[in-house]
Amino acid sequence: MDLEASFYHNRVKKESWRTILTLAYQSLGVVYGDLSTSPLYVFKSTFAEDILHSETNEEIYGVLSFVFWTLTLVPLLKYVFIVLKADDNGEGGTFALYSLLCRHAKLNPLPSFQVADDQELSTYKKDISTFGAKVKSTLERYRVLQRFLLLLALIGACMVIGDGILTPAISVFSAVSGVELSLAKEHHKYVEVPVACIVLIALFALQHYGTHRVGFLFAPVVVAWLLCISAIGVYNILHWNPHVYRALSPYYMYKFLKKTQTRGWMSLGGILLCITGSEAMFADLGHFSQLSIMIAFTSIIYPSLILAYMGQAAYLSRHHVMESDYQIGFYVSVPEKLRWPVLVIAVLAAVVGSQAIITGTFSIIKQCSALGCFPRVKILHTSSTIHGQIYIPEINWTLMLLCLAFTIGFRDTKRMGNAAGLAIITVMLVTTCLMSLVIVLCWHQSVLLAICFVIIFGSIEALYFSASLIKFLEGAWVPIAMAFVFMIVMCIWHYGSLKKYEFDVHNKVSVDWLLQLCPSLGIVRVRGIGVIHTDVVSGIPAIFSHFVTNLPAFHQVLVFVCVKFVPTPHIRHEERFLVGYVGPRECHVYRCIVRYGYCDAHKDDSQFEDDLVCSIAEFIRTGNKDLGDMTVVGTPSTQASTVELREDDEVKSDSVGTSELREIHASPITKPKKRVKFVIPETPKIDRGAYEELRVLMEAREAGIAYILGHYYVQAKQGSSLFRKVIINYGYEFLRRNSRAITYALTVPHASTLEVGMVYHI
């Protein structure tokens, strides 16, 4: 078991049934909001006019049979009982599967985790499988297969982003479509479009408050909605057609396809919408537990949805000859006296479901950005306790504009359903493909079992995919176009970041160069700590050599900080910092590798500075280290007896009259208003050399911390192909100039930043 996984498994063991049931209740509002609102638009998106106007009920029974078995096989069997078990230390989603594969095979196309980093990041262990050796060696041997897997994961991520645009539009539009049915239709023919736009604008405008402020309302809203559709379903079954249960037989699927043929096959794109939101069960796994999600789906969601669809089918079986298209929808099966209350609950449920997919879109973009596959964006954490609740302003307003354009442009549930269906089924196909590799490489099962998994679920999803793709001109082109744009952005950013990283690795200088630099150039050491951010984990980065050759001075304490996002969701605090010397101890030059998982949150700058300095001090205190060795120090809170930073008055109150703590004071050269001191345990005894090192570090800390960052420009080197010149000089440079600066991504204070310009010829 991975070290970073132990905290998750220990937490699962200690969960009580009360905790599990509480999580199951909370998951109703976060995970199942999208899936529970699917009855609003499934039947309306499925039935074509010539099918609905048939004089028999075989088509209605066939659609209900398809809905029942699709809900049973895909969300229940595939996700609840199989895919949920493929978590990445408690996290789920497309990138979780990909990161799981990266740790079981040497798949290193990401710029954040390269082969050159392996030795320096050796405490981050990768499991090596003894099964599926041929598959594993094939993946490691052919780089084209590695790139294909990354491309597959990115396609899934792009379709999730597309789902974040399409699902709010179709959910809200379908929910407010009951307004037209409830009002006088001759005076309010197109009222649902402006009402839907108003609801969508309000939904996206409230995103910056975070879901934790109104999250306590989510589960009650979804519970109320599920009770409504279940009760209405039971009423319709008993009142209109008590024998509708016969449609659950798979025989009616055969009769449906045999009778309708091509028209029936094309209508499968609407039936597909009954499982929209199923991927959220896996993607939101990090906020809940496997058991809680399983309990919520099997005991509440699944039976409620089945009753709702059976009730609609029972009503349509007695009213299948309709006068107009809008009468096929959900609200026509609702008793007239209950339509307004149900309409209000449906709109609230649609907002809750849309909120979940929007938050999921933020999460997938954060993961892509952390792993170097998406331009840097502004990420705000809306909750101090729940790390997954984030807000990305640029993405939020982009989603809102695209969602409004999609709603106003289509104004039709069927075309919206065609677009949303293709995005949904593509993500599921990607999950199936990656899951088959997880079965072999991670679960150590036979290849035959993986093939059976692909055949069973892949064939079902391929059938729905073909039915959605055939409606390319009727709305299905939208997710393809959006995914194509996002894929170009991701691929260009990934390619440019990878080439820039390779330039850094090839142009770094040796430690001997730094040791010989002072006497040859007359380098001046100024007071303070200089923090040089770099992407390389060994050697001296080219940006620093460029700096000192133009300005022959640097700080009395130098720290080369390398922030690494590794393909795992979380890194334990005990393994956060790796510290080592660069050169002899008397040079006071250190290297610190700070490791984050792709779901970890950054601390603010002051807390990060304190943790960084205390970790270096703890590294010094623990004894002599050989040159080049990296030691895992962790954050100060993880050490039993650690070095602490405290203000002057706080230290006096703690240390007077006790011999258990020793204070190391800086030399009284200058006296800042708030003096900061190290508090170091008395035992073990600190040797004279370490004591002197800590005194120098203390002086530098009081003098202040300056950040030396690279402000780089990227150009294709001479002799490059036209393709590389276009990608690098125009594509990557455009994205770099319009993305967030590295100072923001690293939470660096602007007042303490020194940027060094440099041109990268790649």
N, C-alpha and C positions, 0 to 999 in steps of 0.2 A: 504494500500500500504506500502511496506517496505520502511524504511527511506533511505536505500542505493539505492533504485530504483528511487527516486524522481528526481535526477539530469538527468537521462536518459529520463524520460517522459517530463520534462521541455524542454530538448533540442529538442525533437521531435516536440513539439508544436511550437517552434520558427523557425523550418526549413521553408525556403522559397522554392518556386518552382524552383528557380535558383539553390539552393543548392541541391535539390532532383535530378534535371536533371544532375548536375555535378557528383553527387555520382553514378547515373545510368550509366553515361558514364565511370567512373573509374571502376565500377564493371565489365564491359565487359572484361577487361584484367585480373582482379584478380579472379573473381568468375567463369566466363564462358569459360576460356581458354580450360579446359579439355572437357567440354560438346560440344564446338563448333568444336573440332577436331575429334569427333566420326565418321563423315562420311568417314574418311580415311580408316576405317577398319570394319565397321559393315557388309556390304554386303559380303566382302571377308571372314569374320568369320562365316557368316550364311550359305551360300550356300554349300551344299555338291555336289560332281560331278554328282551323279545320279539325283539330283533335278534340277541342272542347265541345264543338257543336255536334259531336256524335250522339246518336240516340241510345247508346249502351254505356255501361259504367266500366267497361274493361280498361279503357285508357286511364280513368281516374284510379282504379284499383292497381293498375300497373305502376303508375307514378308513386302511389303510396308504398307499394312493395319495394320499389327502388329506394325510396327514402328510408324505409325501415332497415333494409339490409346494408345500405351505405352507412347509416349511423351505427349499425352494429359492428360492421367489419373494420371501418376506418378509425373513428374516434375511440370506440370501446376496445376492440381487439388489438389494433395496431398501436395506438398511442397509450391507452391506459395500462395495458398488460405487457407491452413489449418496449416501446420507445422510451417511456418514462424511466425505465431501468438503465438507460444509457446516459445517465447524467454525468457531467464533468465536475466532480466534487460538489454536487448540489446544484449546478447550473445547467440550463437546457438551451436548446435552440440550435440553429444551423452551425454557428461558429463554435458552439460547445462540442458538437460531434467532430468538427474539423480539428479543433485543438486536442481532442482525445486521440485522434489518429496521429497527430504530430508527435505525441509523447510515446507512442508505441512503434513508430517508424520514423526514420530520419527524413522527414519532409520539411525542408527549410527554405521555401521560397519567400517567406516574409522577411522584410528588412529589419524587423525587430528581434529576430532570433536566427542568427546565421551560424554556420559551422565554425567561424572564427571565434564565436562567443562560447563555445562548448566548454573549453577548459576553465575560463574565468567564471562561468556559471555552473560549475560542476555540482554544486550543492542542490541545484534544481534537477532532480533525477527524472529520467524517462524510463518507463517500464519497457522491457524488452520481451516480446512474446516468443514462446517456444513453439507455438502453433502457427499455422498459416505461414510457414517460413518462405515458401515459394512466392506467395502473394507479397509478402513484406519485402523480399529481396528484389522482386520485379519493380515495386514502387520506388525503392531506393536507387535502383540502377538507372531507370529512365526518367530524366528530368521532365520530359514532356508529360508524363503521367502525373508528376507532382504539380505541374502547372495546371493540368486539367482539373485536378481535385480542388486547387485554389479557385479556379474559374467557376467550378460547380458551386463552391461555397459562396462566392460573390454573386452568382446568379440568384441563389436563394435569398441573399441579403437584399439584392435589388428588388426582388419580387415582394419581400416583406415591406420595403419602403413604398412600393406601388400599392400594396394592400392598405398601408396607412393613409393613402389618398382616396382609394376607391371605397373602402368599407364605410368610413363615416358618411360619404355621400349617399350610398345606397341605403344605409340603415336609417339615417335621418329622413331622407326623401320618402322612403316607404312608410316610416312612422307618421309623417304629417300628411300622407296621402288620404288618410281618413277624414281630413278636414273637408275635402271636396265631396265626399260621400255623405257627410253629416249636414252640410249646408245645402242651400238651394243651388243646384248645379248650373243653372243658366246664368247666375250672377257671379259665380266663383269658380269658373271653369279651370283657371290656371293658378289658383291661389297657393298650391302646394310649393311651387318653385320659390317665390319670395319668402315664404315662411321657412322653408328648408335652409335658405341662404342665411336668414337671420339667426337661426339656431346654430348653424355651422360657425358663423362669425363669433357668436358668443362662446361657443365651445373652445375655439382656438384662442380667443382673447383671454380666457381664464386659465390657460395652461401654465402661466408663469407662477400662479399661486401654489401649484403642486397638488397632487392627488391626496396628500395626507390631510389637507384642510377640510376637504369634503368627502374624504374616503369613507367615513363612518356611515354615509348615506348610500354608498354603492350597493352593499349586500342587501339592505332592506328593499331597495328599488328592484333589484333583480328577483328577490324572493317574491315580492308583490306581483311582478310581471309573470313569473312562473306559475304562481297560484291562479292568476287570471287566465292564462292560456290553458292550464290544466282543467280548470272548472268549465271554461267555455267548450273545451274539447269533449269533456264528459257529457255536457248538456247536448251538444250537437250529435254525439253518438247515440245517446238514448232517445233523443227527440226525432232525429231524421233517419238514422240507419244503424240499428243495433248489430247488424251482421257485417259491418265494415271490417271487422277483425279478420275475415276470411282473406282480405287483401294482403295480409302478412305472408301468405304463402309465396315462395319464389316462383311458383308456376305462373303467376300473373305477370311477372317480368318477361317471361318467355312469350306469353300471349300479347303483351304490349308491343314488343319489338317485332313480332311476327305480323301483327296487324298494321302497325304504323310504319315499319321499315325505316326508310331514310329520315322521315319526319320525326319518328320516335327517337332515333339515334341523335339527331340534332337537338332534341329537347333535353337530352341528358346534361347539357351545359347549365340548365336551370336547376335540375335536381342536385347538381354538384354543390349548389349554394347552401344545402342543408348542413354541410359540415364546415362552413366558413367559421373560422375561429378555433378550429380543432388544434392547429399548430400552437395556439396560445397556451394550451395545457403544458406543452413541453418548453416553450420559450420562457414562460413565467415560473418555471420550476424553482428558480433561485429564491423566490419570495415565500415559498411554501414547502411542503414535503410531498413525496410521492404518495404516501398513504392518504393524506388529506385531500389531494386532488382526485384520487381514485374514489374515495368515499363520496365526495360531492357529486361527481359525475354519475356514478352507478346508482346512487340512492335518490337524487333529486333531478339532475339535469336530464339524464336519459329518459326516465319515465315521463317527465313533463313534456319533453319534445315529442315523444311518440304519441301521447294523448292529444297534443295540439294538432299534429298532422293528421291523425285519424279523425279528429273532429272536423277539420276542414274538408277532408275527403268525404266524410259522411254528408256534410251540407251540400257539397258540389254534386254528389251522386243523385241528389234530388233536385238540383237546380243547375244542371250542366249545360243547359241551353240559355246563354246569357245574351243580353242586348248590347252590352258594351264592354270594353276591355277592362275598365277599372273595377267591374263587379267580380273579377276573378280573384281579387286580392284578399287579404286577411280580414279586413273590416266587414266585408259583406257577410261573413259567417258569424259576426258578433251580433247578439240581439240589439235591436235599435235603441232601446233605453239605456244600454250600457256603453254605447259607442264613445261618448265624450269622456267618461272616466277612464275607459281603456285607452283612448287616444292620449290622454295626459300621461298615463303610466308608460305607454309605448314610447313616447318621445323621451321621457326620462331614461328608460332602459336603453334606447338607441344612443343617447348621450353617454351613458356609462360604458356601453360596448365600444363606442368610438374612442372614448378616453383610454381604454385599455390598449387598443391597437396603436394609438398615437404615442403612448408611453413606450410601447414595444418598439416602435420605429426609432425613438430617441435612443433606446438601449442598443439596438443593432448598429446604429451609426456611431455611437460611442465605442463599441467594440471594434468596428472597422477602423476608426481613427486611431485607437490605441495600438492596433497591430499594423499601422502604417499603410492601410488600404483606403483611406479617405482623408481629404484635406482637414487640417486642424480647424475645429469649430469651438465656439464658446459654450462650455458645458457648465450649467448652474445646478447645484444640488438643492432641491426644494425641501428636503427633510434632513435634519441633523442625525436622525437615528436609522433611517432606511436608506441604504446606499443606492438602491436601484431607482429611486425616484429622482429623476433629473429633468432638466428643461434646456432645450437648445433653441435659442431665439431664431437664428437664421433658418433652421429646418422647420420650425413651427410656422413661420409666416409663408415659407415656400409651400408647405403642405396646404395651408389655408387657401392660397391663391389657386393652386392646382385643383383643389377640391371644389372650390366655387366654380372654376371654369368647367370642370367635369359635370357638375350638377346643372349649370345653366345651358351648357352645350348639348347635353343628352336629353334631359327632362323626360326620361323614359326608363322605367324599371327594368325592362327586358335588356336593353342595350347596356345599362349599368351592370346588370347581372352577368352579361357575357364578358365584360371587362374584368369584373371582380373574380369570376370563376376561373379564368385563365391564370390570374396571379396566384390564387389559392392553390390550385392543383399543381402548379409549377414548384412551389415551395415544398409540397408534399412529395413530389417526385424526387427532388434533391435530397430530402430527408431519407427516403427509401434507399437511394443509391449509397449515401454515406453510412446509413445504418447497416447495410450489408457488409461493408468493410469493418465496421465496429464489431459485428458478430464474429468475424474471423480473427481480427488482429487484437481486439481488446477483451472479448469474452472467451477467446480460445476455443470456439466451437468449430465444427466441421464446415468445409466449404459447401457441402450439400445443404446444410441448414440455411446458410446465407442465400443460396440459389432458390430454395423454396420460399424464403421471405420475399425475395424480389419477384418471383413468379406470381405469388398470391396477391400481394398488395400492388406490385408494379403493374400487373395486367389491369387491375381495377382502375388505378389512377391513369394509366395510358388510355383506357377507353374514354374516361371523362376528359382527358387532355385533348384527344382527337375531336371530341364533340365540341369543346370550347374553341379549338383552333379553327374549326371549319367556319366559325362565325367571325372571322377576322375583320371583314368589312362592316360588321354589325356591332362593333364596339370592342372586340377582342384585340384590336390593334393598339389600344390605349396602353395596357400594361407592357406590351412588347416595346412600344416607343419609349415609355418612361424607363423601363429597365435598360434599354439600349443606351440612353443618355447617361444614367447613373453608372452603368458598366464602363462606359468610355472614361468617365471621371475617375472611377476607382482604378482602372487599369493604368491610366496615364500617371496617376499619383503613385501607385505602387511601383511602376517601372522607373519613374524619376527618383523616388526615394531609395530604391534598391541600387541604382547606379550611383547616386550620391554617397550612399553608405560604402560601396565598393571603392569609390575615390578616396574616402576617409581612411579606409583600411590600407590601401596601397600607398598613400602619401603620408602616413604617420611616421614619426622619427623615433629613434631609439632613446632609451633612458641615458645612455652614455653621452648622447648629444647634449642633454640637459645638464649633466654633471660637468661637462667641459665648457659650458656656455658662460658661466660667471667669470672665470679668469680671462677668457678671450675677448669678451665684449665689455667688461667692466659693469656687469649688471648691478643695479642698485636694488636693495630689498627695502620696500616701504612697509609701514605698519599696517596691520590688518590681515584679513583672510581673503584670499582671492579664490573664487569658485569658478572653475572653467567647465562649462557643460560640453560634453562630447558624446558621440555615438559609439566610439570604439572603446573596448574594454582592456586594451593593453597598448603600451607605447604612448608617445606624446602626440596629440592631434596636430594636424597641419595648421589649424587656426591659431594655436598657441605659438608655434614657431614663427608664423607670419606676424604675430603681435610683438614678440620680443625682438625680432630683427629690426622692426621699425621704431619701437619704443623700448629701449634697453632698461626696463625696470619692472619688477613684479613684487608681490606682497611677501611678507616674512613667512607666511604660511600659505601654501598652495594646496588646493584640493581639486583633483580631477573627478568630477561627478558624472557618472553615466547612468541615466534613467532608462531602464529596460522594461518593456512590457512583454512578458513571456506568455506563451499559449497555455495558460491555466487561468481559471476565473479569479482565484484569490491566492495571495502569498501571505503566509503567516507572519505576524509581527516579529517572531523570533528569527525569521530568515530574510527580513526586509533589507538590511544593510550588510554589504561585504566591504571590509576595509583592509587596506594594505599600504605598505610603503612604496614610494617611487624614489629609488636612490637611498643613500644612507640616512640614518635617523637625524643627523645634524642638519640635513638640508630642509627638514620640515615640509616635505612634499608627500602628499597622500593621494591614494586613489580610493574612491568610494562608489561602489555599484549599488544603486537603489532599484530594487525589483518590485514591480507591480504586476498583478494579474489584470486581464482585460476588463474585469468588472470592479476593480478596486478604485477608490476615490482618492484624489490628491488631498493632502492637508494644505492649510493656508501657509503663506510664506514664513511667518514668524515661528510657527510650530515646526515647520520643516527645518528651519535654520537651527533651532535648539536641538532637535533630534540629530541633525547632522553633526554638530559640534560635540554633543554628548557621546555619540557613537565613536567618534574619533578619539575622544578622551578615554572612553572605556577600553578601546583598542590599545591605547598607550599604557593604561594602567595594568592590563592583564599580563604584561611582560614583553620580552624581546621577541620579535618576529623576524624571520628571514626575508631577505629582499625578494620581492615578487610574489610572496605568499599572500593569499587573500583569506581573511578570517571572517566568519559569520558573527556579527555582533548583535544584530537585531535592534529594535527600537529601545530607548531607555526604559520604558515601562515593562519590558520583558526580562530585565536583569534583576537578579535577587539582591545584589549589592552593586549599585551603579553610580556613576558620576551624575550629579544633578546640577542644573543651573538655577540659581535663586537670586532674588534681589537682596540688596544689602540689609535692609531692615528685617526681612524674613529670615535671613541666615543668622542674625544676631539672636533672635528670639529662640531659634532652634539649637544653637550651638553653645550658648553660654552655660557654663557649669557642667559640661559633659565631655568625656574623653573619647566617645565613640566616633565622632566626626572630626575630620581635619579640614581646615579651610586653606586654600592656596590663593593668596591675594596677588593681584597684578602689581607691578612696580608703580609707585605713585608718580608717574610722569604727568598724566592728566587725570582729572577727577570728573567723570561724567556725573550728571545729576542722579542717575540710577545706576549704581554699580552692580555688576553681575559677577557672581563668584561661583567657583566650582565647589561642591561639597563632595568629598571623597571619603569612603569608608577607611577606618584605621587599619584594618586587616584585609587582605595580606599587606605586608610592608611594601612600600613603594621605594624602588632603588633611586639613587641620586639622578641617574640619567633620565628616567621616566618623570621624576619630579621636575627637572629642568624643562623637559618637553612640554609638560602640562602648564608650566609657568609661561612659556612662550605662546602656547595656544591661548591661554587666558588673556595675555596682553593683546593678542591679535583679535580675539573676540570682542574685547572692550573697544578696540579701535574701529571696529565695524567690518561688515562683510560686503565685498564687491563681487558682482557677477560679470564674468567675461564670456560673452556669447558671440557666435558667428553670425554675421549678416551676409548671407551668401547669395551669389547670382550664379545661375546654372546656364551653361552654354554647351552645345554639342561640339566636340573637338574637331579639328580639321581632318578632312578625309572621311567624315561620317556620311552615312547614306542619307538620302533625302528624307526617308521615313523617320530616322532618328532625329534629324534636324527639326522636322515639324513637331514631333512629339516633345522634344526637350525645349527647343527655343520658343515655341509658341504655346503648346498645350500645358506642359508642366510649369513653365514660368508664369503663365496666366493664372493657374490655380494657386501657385505659391504667393503671388502678389495679392490675390483676393482672399486668401485664407488668413486665419488668425496667426499673429506672430508667435514665434517660439517663446518669447517672454511671457505671453499669456498662458500658453500650454503648460509651462513649468511653474506658474504662479510666482514669477520673479518680480520684486518691486522695481518699478521703473527708475526710481531715484538712485538705486544702487547698481545700475546696469551700465556696462561698457560694451558696445558692439563693435566688432572688428569686421570690416568688409573684406570679402574674398571671392574670387571668381572660380567656379568649379568647371573645368573642361572635362566633360564626360562623353 
